[in-house]
Amino acid sequence: MAESGANGTLEWAVAARPIPGESVSGDQYVVELTETETLLAVIDGLGHGPDAAAAAGKAVDVLRENAAEPVEVLLVLCHTALARTRGAAITIASISASNGSMSWLGVGNVEAALLRGASPGSPSASPSTDMALLFGGIVGHQLPTLRAHAVDLQPGDLLLMATDGIARSFTQDVHLRAAPARLADGMLERLARPTDDALILVARYGTVVS
Ligand SMILES: [Mn+2]
């Protein structure tokens, strides 16, 4: 059910559905590989239905075409492209292919969490969670001054990105070793709100062995 994929250092999956009664979703995502980084983004076009989907679609196009740009630059490009749309909430993470450094930030309320401590060699006994820094605003209408944060990923770290159609408890009770597709499907099934589009992206960092 989930859409999924992997490259040399990342395994990911997305589970999503529109609000019941709609055929298109304003919740969309991008996973784009360039030679230097992997770009992951989740977009929530304001409201739902075709106008929300159109706003989100414009952001998807901009992100795919400019995937190697820094995350702050990507949000500015999206802001310009979405000016005549409803606008969107967007959260972006860009992971360096060479050293595993991830830079991430968001505008609006697409939450992103990094769940750590799942690595077999991890020094920390208990998992910890980092949340992406989210700035207030609406991409396309009101863009605040942006500053990305960087974090060094360790093998086994799990990145979760969810629109507000997923209950905020999505970072809790996560089985850190489970396959991303299974996690994403399970979260959509258990946590999707009936009143909104819903999308969850799950990505695990670390060499993928299959
Ligand atoms: Mn929403």
Boltz pocket constraint, residues with backbone or C-beta under 6 A from the ligand:
constraints:
  - pocket:
      binder: B
      contacts: [[A, 44], [A, 45], [A, 47], [A, 163], [A, 164], [A, 165], [A, 196], [A, 197]]
      max_distance: 6.0
